[in-house]
């Protein structure tokens, strides 16, 4: 996965953070994070849903290599991806919710459409 933003982290930590955020988004349907992280998660989440729409053994293994929980992969292939069969993309929505109280970082809510 090509990452555009570095988030002032080493590569392994950045990839682990992105995997965890993507897994949480697919598990819960929506998460609250900073805008820049939400934009990165949108890219990977939409790729995972596209893999789910293919529904082959290879696509399931590709999803398992990125998503950290097996039950989330099962949910992706059985529940989430079939909802988007007619849709050609744009499976997520980012809503800005204002600054965070502690450090005034711009926060966003990313959710599945």
N, C-alpha and C positions, 0 to 999 in steps of 0.2 A: 504494500500500500504506500503510495506516495503521499507524503505529508508536506503541506505548504507552510504551515506555521511551526515554529520550534518551541514556543512556550517556555523558553529558558530552562530546558530540561535535557538530560542526555537522551539519546535515541531510544534506548530500551525502556526507560521510564515513560517517555512520551507515547510509545506504542502500547504499553501496558495500560496507561490511562485511557487511551482511545478505545482499546478493546473493552475495558470495564464500562465506560460510558455507553458504548454501543450495546453491550449486553443489558445494561440497566434500562436503556430506552426500549429495547424490544421486550423486556420482561414486564415493565410497568406501563408502557404506553406513552409516558411523558416524564421528562426530567427537567430540573432547573439547574442551569450552569451559566458560565459567562458566554457572551455572544461569540467570541472567537472559537471557543471550544465547541459550541453548538454548530457552528458552520463546518467544522471538521467532522463532527459526528454525523451530520446530515449526509455527507458524502459516503461514509462507510455504511451507514444504516441503509441507504438506498441501494447500495451494491449488495448487501445481504438480502434484502427483500427481492431483488432481481434474481439472485441465486435461488431463493425459495420458490419463485415462480417457475423456474426450470424443472425443479423436483426430480433430479436424477441423483444417482449415488455419488457421482463426482461433485455435484453442486452441494450435496449434504456434507461431504467431507471437507470441501473448501470452507463452508460455513463453520464447521466444527473447529477448523484450524484458527478461526478468528474469534468466534464467540466462546466465552469461557465456561458456559453451563450447558450441559446436554439437554436439560429440559426446556431451555429457551430455544435451542435449535429445533426441538420437536414442536414447540409452540409456533415457531416461525414457519415451518413447513406445513403444519396442519391447520393453523388458524389465521395467521397474519397474511401470508402470501396469497392464499385463495381469495381474500377480500379485494386484492388489487389486480385481479386477472385482466380486467378491462382497461386498467389505467396504464399509461405508457411511461410514467415517471412522476415525480413530485409526490412522494409518499409521506413526506414530513413537512411540518410547518414550524417556523421560528417566530415567536412573539416576544418582543422586547418588554421587559417588566420594570425597568428603572435601575438605579444604582444600588449596589450592595451597601449595607450600613457601615461595615467596618472599613473598607478601603475604597469605596465609591466605584468599584468595577461595574461596568454595564452588565446587567444580568438578562438572561433570556430563558424562555420556556420553550423547549423543543418537544413536539408531540407528533404522533402518527396521525395522519389525516383520516 
